[in-house]
Amino acid sequence: MTLRLDDETHQRLDRLAKSVDRSKAYLASQALGDYLDMNEWQVEQIRQTLEAADRAPASEFLAHRRMTSWLESWGGENEGEPPR
């Protein structure tokens, strides 16, 4: 795997690696692992939600237009009741 960094990022990584007495590869690997830990759960949650939506009956959903119409009425004199 090749990792291309802009000059500033490369210099920052180099300084940090020297400061903590670790290799740049080690720090990059740790950073990538941290990034994956923080973000990959979102993809899984989206997948699970889409699967659940595909299994749900159509009666559990509202048309986008009905929902946005209601939301646009919020705070106005003619605020509507939540759509059902």
PyMOL commands that set and color helices and strands:
alter all, ss='L'
color gray80, all
select helices_A, chain A and resi 7-20+24-55+58-60+64-73
alter helices_A, ss='H'
color red, helices_A
deselect
rebuild
show_as cartoon
